Amino acid sequence: MKELESMEQFEQMRSEGKYLFMFSADWCPDCRVIEPVLPDIEKKFTEFTFVHVDRDKFIELCQQLDVYGIPSFIGFGNGKELGRFVSKDRKTPEEIEGFIVGLQ
């Protein structure tokens, strides 16, 4: 999974191609629970580039996108938001995969 490094990079990724942004933080226990399954999910959905967004480094972006709970996911395709799975609740691998299938 790629790591978001700048707002400029976010703007470029969002506008070109298909990206799934995962909002997370080092201190988030629910984020740590799903971390081991994310590589398998990435392999299943190769049409998306998965990007990790550190909530603490990009708090303004989270506010701009109304991401107030983590872990959360937002999919973009060529500048358009395809969907969001945003809440403070723990997410299962099945819920994450179901969300991604719904983006296609």
N, C-alpha and C positions, 0 to 999 in steps of 0.2 A: 504494500500500500504506500502510495506517495504521501509525502508530508507537505502541507501547504506552507509556503515560505513567505508570501507577501500578498497584500491586497491586489496588486497588479497581476500577480499570477492567478489569483482567484477570478478576477474579471476576464482574463484571457481564456482560462479553462471554461468558465461558465458560457462564454460566447461561442466557443468552437468545440464540437465533439460532444460525446456523452460522458458525463461525469456523475459519480455518486459521492457526495461529500458526507463524511461521518464526523460529527461533532462530539468531542470527547475531552477528558481531562485526566491527568495522572492520578488525581485523588478520588476519582469516581469508581466506587466498587462495582456498580452495574456494568460499567465500561470494561472493566477487567474480566468480568464473567464471560462476555461475548468475544473478547479478543482471540482466544484459541480457535474459534470456528470461522473467523473472518477470512483467513487464507482459502479455505474450502469454498466459501461463498464467492469469493473473487474468481476462483477457477470456473465456477458454474456460469458466471455472468460476464464473459469476456468482452461483451460489447460496451461495457462501462469501464472507465478508469476510476478506480477507487482512490479517494484522497482523504487523509486524516486531517481534521482541523482541530487544533488545540484551542479549546474554549477560552483558556486563560490568556493566550497570546492574541486571540482575535475576538475579544469581547465586543468590540464595536460591530464587527461583522455579524456576530450572533444577535445583537440587538437589532441590527438592520433587517435580518432575516426572521426575526421573532423566534429565535431558538433560545428558549428559557429552561429547557430540561435536556439532560443528556443521559445516555447516549441518544443521539438523534441523527436522522439521515435526510438529505435532500438531494433529489436527482435533477440534473439539468441536461437538456439536449439542445445544442446550437442556440443558446441564449434564452431558451424558454424553460421555465420550471415545469418538470414533468410530474412531480409529486413530492410529498414530504411525509415522513414518519417521525414526528416531533412530539415528544412527551418526556416526562421525567421517569416513566415506568421502565422497569427492566424488560428487555426484549429477548425473545427466544430466537434461535436460528430459523425456525419455521416462520415466525412472524416477519423477520427480515427478508427471507427469500420470497415470501408472499408479497411483500411490499414491492420488491424489485420486479417480480413478474408483472405486477400491476402497472409498472412504468412503461412496459413495452407495447 
